[in-house]
Amino acid sequence: MARSTALSEYRHKRDLASSGEPSGDAIGRHRGAAAFVIQKHHASHLHYDFRLEVGGVLVSWAVPKGPSLDPSVKRMAVHVEDHPLSYAAFEGSIPAGSYGAGDVIVWDRGTWQAEGNARDALAAGKLAFVLHGQKLKGAWELLRMRAAHPRREHWLLFKKRDAHARTQEEFDVVAQQPGSVVSGRLLPVDTHTAGEAQESPANPVRTSRGKATGKATRAKPRATSN
């Protein structure tokens, strides 16, 4: 699939001129190992956007509860539209009224390797891979579930057993490491939860272009199942 076609849904949903998000108009394939990124996004609910570079775009899933290092914990991952490679560097506040309005930080990033051909594995509904991130490392798997929604594929994201695996009780990675690996910033919802005083505008989330942005309307996190 051509990149322009792969990104058509991404562009259709957004007013990129006002949201500040990358358009993906001038993007080439990364050299070397393929990239991955996880963006923590407090939109209508708090979730984690898991993105893998495949075929010149970021194939993406929304993970409501975020990843777990515990192989016994399987997280729901909803397949969403592909994003441009330049989105991997995006941090900022998508303005109220825009699609996905809310704060975004880069929670983790690095490179990844598929076991076998990534496109074939995704088409088959079972992708085994290795992450080389700042927070997430080692063997992981994405497994497509039987059709449960007419418009979106539901997958399961889970850690495979290896030296990087830890039980949820031993180390809850999303709770213990809530901040950005790029800027060190927390989302406003994290500073509120921690009872810290330094909230925006003293510590504003900044866009990847360096411009401070205002607060987006916050919503209470929605309860989801694993």
Residue pairs with C-beta under 8 A, 6 or more apart in sequence:
1 55
3 24
3 27
3 55
3 56
3 57
6 55
6 56
6 57
6 82
7 24
7 57
7 81
7 82
7 83
7 84
9 81
9 82
10 24
10 81
10 82
10 83
10 84
11 23
11 24
13 81
13 99
14 21
14 98
14 99
14 100
15 98
15 99
16 22
16 23
18 95
18 98
19 94
19 95
19 98
19 99
19 100
20 92
20 94
20 95
20 207
20 209
20 213
21 87
21 90
21 94
22 84
22 86
22 87
22 89
22 90
23 84
24 57
24 83
24 84
24 85
24 86
24 87
27 56
27 84
27 85
27 86
28 56
29 56
29 85
30 53
30 85
32 111
33 111
33 112
33 113
33 132
34 52
34 53
34 54
34 111
34 112
34 113
34 114
34 118
35 53
35 58
35 85
35 88
35 109
35 110
35 111
35 112
36 50
36 51
36 52
36 53
36 109
36 110
36 111
36 112
36 131
36 133
37 51
37 58
37 87
37 88
37 106
37 108
37 109
38 48
38 49
38 50
38 51
38 66
38 67
38 106
38 107
38 108
38 109
38 133
38 136
39 48
39 49
39 51
39 87
39 90
39 91
39 104
39 105
39 106
39 107
40 46
40 47
40 48
40 49
40 66
40 104
40 105
40 106
40 107
40 178
40 180
40 187
41 47
41 48
41 49
41 100
41 102
41 103
41 104
42 102
42 103
42 104
42 187
42 188
42 189
42 216
42 218
43 94
43 100
43 101
43 102
43 219
44 102
44 219
44 222
45 64
45 219
45 220
45 221
45 222
45 224
46 64
46 187
46 189
46 221
47 62
47 63
47 64
47 66
48 62
48 63
48 64
48 65
48 66
48 67
48 107
48 174
49 60
49 61
49 62
49 63
49 80
50 60
50 61
50 62
50 63
50 67
50 77
50 157
51 58
51 59
51 60
51 61
51 83
51 87
51 88
52 58
52 59
52 60
52 112
52 118
52 129
53 59
53 85
53 88
53 112
54 118
54 119
54 122
55 119
56 85
57 82
57 83
57 84
57 85
58 82
58 83
58 84
58 85
58 87
58 88
59 82
59 122
60 79
60 80
60 81
60 82
60 83
61 77
61 78
61 79
61 80
61 142
61 155
61 157
62 77
62 78
62 80
63 75
63 76
63 77
63 78
63 157
64 75
64 76
64 78
64 222
64 224
65 75
65 76
65 174
65 224
65 226
66 75
66 107
66 173
66 174
67 75
67 136
67 157
67 159
67 173
67 174
68 75
68 158
68 159
68 168
68 172
68 173
68 174
69 136
69 159
69 164
69 165
69 166
69 167
69 168
69 171
69 173
70 159
70 165
70 166
70 167
70 168
71 158
71 159
71 160
71 161
71 165
72 167
72 168
73 158
73 159
73 168
73 226
74 156
74 157
74 158
74 226
75 156
75 157
75 158
75 226
76 154
76 155
76 156
76 157
76 224
76 225
76 226
77 142
77 154
77 155
77 156
77 157
78 149
78 152
78 153
78 154
78 155
79 152
79 153
79 154
79 155
80 152
88 106
88 109
89 106
89 182
89 208
90 104
90 106
90 207
90 208
91 104
91 105
91 106
91 180
91 182
91 183
91 185
91 205
91 206
91 207
91 208
92 103
92 104
92 205
92 206
92 207
92 208
92 209
92 213
93 102
93 103
93 104
93 205
93 207
93 213
93 214
93 215
93 216
94 100
94 101
94 102
94 103
94 104
94 216
95 101
95 213
95 214
95 216
96 216
96 217
101 216
101 217
102 216
102 217
102 218
103 187
103 188
103 189
103 205
103 215
103 216
104 205
105 179
105 180
105 182
105 183
105 185
105 186
105 187
105 205
106 180
106 181
106 182
106 183
107 135
107 178
107 179
107 180
107 181
108 133
108 134
108 135
108 136
108 181
109 133
109 134
109 181
109 182
110 131
110 132
110 133
110 134
110 136
111 132
112 129
112 130
112 131
112 132
113 129
113 130
113 132
114 121
114 127
114 128
114 129
115 121
115 128
115 129
115 130
116 128
118 127
118 129
121 127
121 128
122 142
125 143
125 144
125 155
126 141
126 142
126 143
126 144
127 141
127 142
127 143
128 139
128 140
128 141
128 160
129 139
129 140
129 141
129 142
130 138
130 139
130 140
131 137
131 138
131 140
134 181
135 173
135 177
135 181
136 164
136 173
137 164
138 159
138 160
138 162
138 163
138 164
138 165
139 159
139 160
139 161
139 162
139 164
140 157
140 158
140 159
140 160
141 157
141 158
141 160
142 155
142 156
142 157
143 155
143 156
143 158
144 153
144 154
144 155
145 153
145 154
145 155
145 156
147 153
148 154
159 165
178 186
178 187
178 190
179 185
179 186
179 190
180 186
183 206
185 203
185 205
185 206
186 194
186 196
186 203
187 205
188 199
188 200
188 205
188 215
188 218
189 218
189 221
191 198
191 199
191 203
192 199
200 214
200 215
201 212
201 214
204 212
204 213
204 214
205 212
205 213
206 212
206 213
207 213
